[in-house]
Amino acid sequence: MPLPGQVAAGKLEGPVRITLRFPDFVSIYGEPLVSTGRSGAGDLVYVTYLGPGLVRFGHDCWNYGPAETAAVSFNPLEEQTVDVDMGSLRPGQSASADGRTLFQLRFNGRLMASTYRPFHASEPVDVAYGFNAIGASTASASFSGPEFRTRPIPPFGPPALAAGAGPMRLTVRFPTAKTGAREPLLATGRAGAADTVYVVYLDDTHVSFGYSHSGAGALESAPVAVDYGFAHEVTVAMGSLYPRGRGDVRIACDGDQVLEAAAPADPAPGGQIAVGANPYGAPVCEASFTGVLTLAEQSPSF
C-alpha cells in the first residue's frame, strides 16, 4: 500500500486532467491513473508501458473486462498530460439504457478513445488518482512516476465533426467474443432519415461492414480478415459526409476498399453525426460500439 501522501486526493468531480511524468521503462506492465468505485463494482483507467517512449491506455470495468487504445509514442524527457472523462467521475450519473456511457481519453491533446463503455456508479469519496483502489488485475497498486498531479477540466464535448466536410477515418479496436453481434461505427441524420455504417462480427478472424439507409435496406461487404488484437483504420465515404451529397458509399479497412456501391443518403444538417453510436434507432445494429473507437481525421478525399 502507498503512503497517504503518495495518493492524489480524490475530491474532483467530472472530467480530469492528469499531468505526469512516467517512470523509466523496465518491463511491460500497467499502472493506475484513475480508480473509481470499489472492489467488485469499480472502474480503472490505467497506462501500460510497452517500451521506452511507448504506452497505451485502457479502461477496465469490473465484470466487463478491459478495452485498450492503440499504442502511442511520447518523449520520456517531457511532462505528459492525460485527460479522462467517464460516467463514474460524475456523482449520481446512471449508465445509458444499454448499460454504457461515453468514455473519452486524450493524451497530450490527442483524442485516443471516444467510445461507449459500461461503468459502475461512484461517489467522490470512492475516486482515487494514481492508486488501484479496486484491486483490478490490469495494473499494479500505485503509480510510480516522479510526477503526478490532477485538476478539473471542462467536458470534452463530442468529437469535432462537420457534416459535409468529407470522408471519416476511424481507428478501431474491435471487441472480442462478439460473434454474431452487429455494432455501429458511424451514423448521420435523424430518426427516420438516417444513414448508418456498422460492423458485423462473423467469427474470431473475420468481420463484414454494412451501410443502411432508412427505408432502403442495407448493403454489406464480403468477409474481411482482421486481427482482433490490433487496431484497424476504417475509412468511410457516404453522401451525407459531402457538401452536395453523393450517390454512393465506400468503406475501406486498412487501406483496402471492402465495400463500394450506389447508395442513397439523407442530408445531415447541423452536424448530426454520431461516432460509435446508433442514436437514430437504425434496426440493423445495436445501440453502441463496445470496442475502442477513436476519430482519426475528417478530410476532403477518400
C-alpha positions as CSV (number, residue, x, y, z in Angstrom):
1,M,0.0,0.0,0.0
2,P,1.3,3.5,-0.8
3,L,1.7,6.1,1.9
4,P,-1.2,8.6,2.1
5,G,1.0,11.4,0.6
6,Q,1.6,9.3,-2.5
7,V,-2.1,9.1,-3.4
8,A,-3.7,12.2,-5.0
9,A,-6.8,13.3,-3.1
10,G,-10.0,12.2,-4.8
11,K,-12.1,15.3,-4.4
12,L,-12.6,16.2,-8.1
13,E,-15.8,15.6,-9.9
14,G,-16.2,15.3,-13.7
15,P,-13.5,15.3,-16.3
16,V,-9.9,15.5,-15.0
17,R,-6.5,16.3,-16.4
18,I,-3.6,14.4,-15.1
19,T,-0.1,16.0,-15.6
20,L,2.6,13.4,-15.0
21,R,6.0,12.0,-15.8
22,F,6.2,8.3,-16.5
23,P,8.8,6.1,-14.7
24,D,11.8,4.8,-16.6
25,F,10.9,1.8,-18.7
26,V,11.9,-1.5,-17.1
27,S,9.3,-4.0,-18.4
28,I,5.8,-4.3,-19.9
29,Y,3.3,-3.8,-17.1
30,G,0.3,-1.5,-16.2
31,E,0.0,1.3,-13.6
32,P,-3.2,3.0,-12.4
33,L,-4.2,6.5,-13.3
34,V,-7.8,6.9,-12.1
35,S,-9.8,4.4,-9.9
36,T,-13.5,4.7,-9.1
37,G,-15.9,2.6,-7.1
38,R,-14.8,-0.4,-5.0
39,S,-13.6,-3.9,-5.5
40,G,-16.3,-5.9,-7.3
41,A,-18.0,-2.8,-8.6
42,G,-15.4,-0.4,-9.9
43,D,-13.6,1.1,-12.8
44,L,-9.9,1.7,-13.5
45,V,-8.2,3.8,-16.1
46,Y,-4.6,2.7,-16.5
47,V,-1.5,3.0,-18.6
48,T,0.6,0.1,-19.9
49,Y,4.3,0.6,-20.6
50,L,5.2,-1.1,-23.9
51,G,8.8,0.1,-24.3
52,P,10.9,3.3,-23.9
53,G,8.7,6.1,-25.0
54,L,5.7,3.9,-25.9
55,V,2.5,3.4,-24.0
56,R,-1.2,2.5,-24.4
57,F,-4.2,3.3,-22.2
58,G,-7.0,1.2,-21.0
59,H,-10.4,1.2,-19.2
60,D,-11.2,-1.8,-17.0
61,C,-14.7,-2.2,-15.8
62,W,-15.2,-4.8,-13.1
63,N,-17.1,-7.9,-14.5
64,Y,-16.9,-6.5,-18.1
65,G,-13.2,-6.5,-18.8
66,P,-10.8,-4.0,-20.3
67,A,-10.7,-2.1,-23.6
68,E,-7.4,-0.5,-24.7
69,T,-6.3,2.2,-27.1
70,A,-3.7,1.9,-29.8
71,A,-0.1,2.3,-28.8
72,V,1.2,5.9,-28.8
73,S,4.8,7.3,-28.5
74,F,6.0,10.1,-26.3
75,N,9.1,11.9,-25.3
76,P,10.2,10.4,-21.9
77,L,12.1,13.7,-21.1
78,E,8.9,15.8,-21.2
79,E,5.9,16.3,-19.0
80,Q,2.7,14.5,-20.3
81,T,-1.0,15.1,-19.9
82,V,-3.8,12.6,-19.8
83,D,-7.4,13.9,-19.9
84,V,-10.1,11.4,-18.7
85,D,-13.9,11.7,-18.8
86,M,-16.3,8.8,-17.9
87,G,-19.6,8.2,-16.2
88,S,-18.1,7.2,-12.8
89,L,-16.5,10.6,-12.4
90,R,-19.9,12.2,-12.3
91,P,-21.7,11.5,-9.0
92,G,-25.2,10.2,-9.4
93,Q,-24.9,9.5,-13.1
94,S,-26.5,6.4,-14.4
95,A,-25.5,4.4,-17.5
96,S,-27.5,4.6,-20.7
97,A,-30.3,2.2,-21.4
98,D,-27.9,-0.5,-22.7
99,G,-25.6,0.0,-19.6
100,R,-23.0,2.2,-21.3
101,T,-21.9,5.8,-21.4
102,L,-19.3,7.8,-23.3
103,F,-15.7,7.2,-22.2
104,Q,-13.1,9.6,-23.6
105,L,-9.3,9.9,-23.2
106,R,-6.8,12.4,-24.6
107,F,-3.1,12.0,-24.4
108,N,-1.1,15.2,-24.9
109,G,-4.2,16.8,-26.6
110,R,-4.7,13.8,-29.0
111,L,-8.0,12.0,-28.7
112,M,-7.1,8.4,-28.1
113,A,-10.5,7.0,-27.2
114,S,-14.1,8.1,-27.7
115,T,-16.3,5.1,-27.2
116,Y,-19.3,3.8,-25.2
117,R,-18.3,1.7,-22.2
118,P,-20.1,0.1,-19.2
119,F,-19.3,1.7,-15.8
120,H,-20.2,1.4,-12.1
121,A,-21.7,4.4,-10.4
122,S,-19.4,6.1,-7.9
123,E,-19.2,8.9,-5.4
124,P,-16.3,11.3,-5.0
125,V,-15.1,9.5,-1.8
126,D,-14.6,6.4,-4.0
127,V,-12.3,8.1,-6.5
128,A,-8.5,7.7,-6.3
129,Y,-5.8,9.1,-8.5
130,G,-2.6,7.2,-9.1
131,F,-3.9,4.3,-6.9
132,N,-5.6,1.0,-7.9
133,A,-8.2,1.1,-5.1
134,I,-10.4,-1.5,-6.6
135,G,-7.7,-4.1,-6.9
136,A,-8.0,-4.6,-10.7
137,S,-5.6,-7.1,-12.2
138,T,-4.8,-4.8,-15.2
139,A,-2.4,-2.6,-13.2
140,S,-0.1,-2.5,-10.2
141,A,-1.1,-1.0,-6.8
142,S,0.1,2.6,-7.5
143,F,1.7,4.9,-10.0
144,S,5.4,5.1,-9.6
145,G,6.5,8.0,-11.8
146,P,8.2,11.1,-10.4
147,E,5.4,13.5,-11.0
148,F,1.6,13.2,-10.8
149,R,-1.0,16.0,-10.2
150,T,-4.6,16.5,-11.1
151,R,-7.0,19.3,-11.9
152,P,-10.6,19.5,-13.2
153,I,-11.2,20.4,-16.8
154,P,-14.4,21.2,-18.9
155,P,-16.3,18.4,-20.5
156,F,-14.7,17.2,-23.8
157,G,-17.9,17.5,-25.8
158,P,-18.4,15.4,-28.9
159,P,-15.5,14.9,-31.3
160,A,-15.2,17.8,-33.7
161,L,-17.1,16.6,-36.7
162,A,-18.7,18.5,-39.5
163,A,-21.5,17.3,-41.9
164,G,-20.3,17.9,-45.5
165,A,-16.6,18.0,-44.6
166,G,-15.6,14.8,-46.3
167,P,-14.8,11.1,-45.5
168,M,-14.2,9.9,-42.0
169,R,-11.1,7.9,-40.9
170,L,-11.5,6.0,-37.7
171,T,-9.0,4.0,-35.7
172,V,-10.9,0.9,-34.3
173,R,-10.1,-1.9,-31.9
174,F,-12.8,-4.5,-32.3
175,P,-14.2,-6.2,-29.1
176,T,-13.7,-9.9,-28.7
177,A,-16.2,-12.7,-28.1
178,K,-18.9,-10.9,-30.0
179,T,-19.6,-13.3,-32.9
180,G,-23.0,-12.6,-34.4
181,A,-23.3,-9.1,-33.0
182,R,-23.8,-6.0,-35.2
183,E,-22.4,-2.7,-33.8
184,P,-22.5,0.9,-35.2
185,L,-19.4,2.8,-36.3
186,L,-20.8,6.0,-37.7
187,A,-24.4,7.4,-38.1
188,T,-25.7,10.6,-39.6
189,G,-29.1,12.3,-39.9
190,R,-32.1,11.9,-37.6
191,A,-34.6,9.3,-36.6
192,G,-36.5,8.1,-39.7
193,A,-33.9,9.7,-42.1
194,A,-30.6,8.3,-41.1
195,D,-27.6,6.6,-42.7
196,T,-25.6,4.1,-40.6
197,V,-22.3,2.3,-41.1
198,Y,-21.9,-0.7,-38.9
199,V,-19.7,-3.8,-38.4
200,V,-20.8,-7.4,-38.2
201,Y,-18.6,-9.9,-36.2
202,L,-18.6,-13.0,-38.2
203,D,-16.1,-15.2,-36.3
204,D,-12.8,-14.9,-34.4
205,T,-10.9,-13.6,-37.5
206,H,-13.5,-12.0,-39.8
207,V,-15.9,-9.1,-39.9
208,S,-18.1,-7.5,-42.6
209,F,-19.1,-3.9,-42.9
210,G,-22.5,-2.6,-43.7
211,Y,-24.4,0.5,-44.8
212,S,-28.0,1.2,-44.0
213,H,-30.2,4.0,-45.4
214,S,-33.6,4.5,-43.7
215,G,-36.3,2.9,-45.8
216,A,-33.9,1.4,-48.3
217,G,-32.5,-1.8,-46.7
218,A,-28.8,-2.5,-46.1
219,L,-25.7,-3.3,-48.1
220,E,-22.9,-5.5,-46.6
221,S,-19.4,-6.3,-47.6
222,A,-17.8,-9.7,-48.2
223,P,-16.0,-11.1,-45.1
224,V,-12.9,-9.1,-44.2
225,A,-9.9,-10.7,-42.3
226,V,-9.0,-8.8,-39.2
227,D,-6.8,-9.4,-36.1
228,Y,-8.8,-8.5,-33.0
229,G,-5.7,-7.9,-31.0
230,F,-4.7,-4.8,-33.1
231,A,-6.2,-1.5,-34.1
232,H,-7.5,-1.1,-37.6
233,E,-8.1,2.0,-39.7
234,V,-11.6,2.2,-41.2
235,T,-12.4,4.9,-43.8
236,V,-16.0,5.8,-44.6
237,A,-17.3,7.9,-47.5
238,M,-21.0,8.4,-48.0
239,G,-23.4,11.0,-49.3
240,S,-24.1,12.7,-46.0
241,L,-20.4,13.5,-45.5
242,Y,-20.2,15.6,-48.6
243,P,-21.3,19.2,-49.1
244,R,-23.6,18.5,-52.0
245,G,-24.2,14.8,-51.3
246,R,-23.1,11.8,-53.3
247,G,-24.9,8.8,-54.6
248,D,-22.6,6.1,-53.4
249,V,-21.0,4.6,-50.3
250,R,-17.3,3.5,-50.0
251,I,-15.7,1.7,-47.0
252,A,-12.1,0.8,-46.7
253,C,-10.3,-1.2,-44.0
254,D,-6.5,-0.8,-43.5
255,G,-6.4,0.8,-47.0
256,D,-8.2,-1.9,-48.8
257,Q,-11.6,-1.0,-50.2
258,V,-14.2,-3.5,-48.9
259,L,-17.5,-2.0,-50.0
260,E,-18.4,0.2,-52.9
261,A,-21.9,0.6,-54.2
262,A,-24.5,3.1,-55.3
263,A,-26.5,4.2,-52.3
264,P,-29.0,6.9,-51.4
265,A,-28.2,9.2,-48.4
266,D,-30.0,11.8,-46.3
267,P,-28.5,15.2,-45.5
268,A,-27.1,15.7,-42.0
269,P,-27.8,19.3,-41.2
270,G,-26.3,20.9,-38.1
271,G,-23.6,18.3,-37.8
272,Q,-25.8,15.4,-36.9
273,I,-23.1,12.9,-36.8
274,A,-22.6,10.1,-34.1
275,V,-19.4,8.1,-33.8
276,G,-19.6,4.6,-32.2
277,A,-23.4,5.0,-31.6
278,N,-26.8,4.4,-33.2
279,P,-28.8,7.3,-31.7
280,Y,-31.3,7.4,-34.6
281,G,-32.6,3.9,-34.0
282,A,-31.4,2.1,-37.1
283,P,-32.7,-1.6,-36.8
284,V,-29.6,-3.1,-38.5
285,C,-27.4,-2.8,-35.4
286,E,-27.2,-2.4,-31.7
287,A,-27.1,0.9,-29.8
288,S,-23.4,1.4,-29.3
289,F,-19.9,0.2,-30.3
290,T,-18.3,-1.8,-27.4
291,G,-14.6,-1.8,-28.6
292,V,-12.4,1.3,-28.6
293,L,-13.0,3.8,-31.4
294,T,-11.0,6.9,-32.0
295,L,-11.7,9.6,-34.6
296,A,-8.5,10.0,-36.6
297,E,-9.5,12.7,-39.0
298,Q,-12.0,14.0,-41.5
299,S,-10.7,15.2,-44.9
300,P,-11.9,16.2,-48.3
301,S,-10.6,13.0,-50.0
302,F,-11.1,9.2,-49.5
